[in-house]
């Protein structure tokens, strides 16, 4: 056995012991809903929008939150171990345990009858491979690890954006398609709320008043690296050349994946043109206020397609990325926008403004069964209306 697995097995054993003690001592609370994530420091995205819908429409439920961003330092790992012990108790006593990403404690216990684990995967559609689809890839899990930790197991229900992606999620999570429901992604409701979008513009102008009359380009590259380790970002776009060609009417906002960090050698001379966005605005707000999206392999393209605005793809390592992780589709024929590998061509496309929004609309219609802003309500009803009926019968 690989000695690197020993810490994982020790943690697995402690979590399993804690969970089994809790399930022996405490009953399931039929009205307890736990939201858990290690992607952020606060409730956001799919979890936040579903929580709001549940709280608004269904009374009498008790909500618990286990939101803690993972820190790879020694102290951070120790703190997260404590967090996982808390998760063991919550998992043993909750009617619903709702997550939006990989969540270790779920995969090393046997959930008791009466508890449902709900996966609200953070990405819409299906683009780059994930989960069990990445086995035998350098990015993916190793077979020996899977012998001890059954990743993405124990999900009762998964909610996705469209019927067209059910088979890919079934493969990634090793589960039947019948347990995957194409009711939408809660966080996309934001894009249909005109008041919230207006608030996003106001918030942006308050944070950056000097950018009020600028056209906004959002650059959102995908994660590079392994697991949740913080990886320093190296921008492949020549920011100086980009600014020189497109002029000062534009501003570039750079939003990094939650598991990446800003390059410490960031070029200060471009700080009036390129802004790294940390916590000033969330990703939904950034997508709403931007005029153009540039990415490489990020799944934000699905969310952005709902806004019917232009998308450009800038990828200089496509062959390497396919070898490392791969896609569910042929990348070049799949993407709903032009692909660039040099800054000059990208810059000229921006200033020529010859954008193909028809491709964006076709892409949106393929990957969203509903385009109405009611995903949170649909999912809340699918979960809690059914549960309320069962509880009333039991009473």
Secondary structure, DSSP 4 states (H G I P E B T S, - for coil): --GGGHHHHHHHHHHHHHHHHHHHH---EEEEEEEEESS-SS--HHHHHHHHHHHHH--S-EEEEEE-----SHHHHHHHHHHHHHHHHHHHHEEEEEESS--HHHHTS-PPTT-EEEE--SS-S--B--GGGGTTSTTS--HHHHHH--TT-S-SEEE-S-GGGHHHHHHHHT--GGGEE----GGGGGGG-HHHHHHHHHHHHHH-GGGTTSEEEEE-PPP-SSTT--EE----S-HHHHHHHH-TTEEEEE---TTEE--TT--GGGTTTEEE-SSSS-HHHHHHH-SEEEESS-THHHHHHTTT--EEEE-S-HHHHHHHT-BSS-HHHH-SS-EESSHHHHHHHHHHT---HHHHHHHHHHH-S--SS-HHHHHHIIIIIHHHHHHHHH-
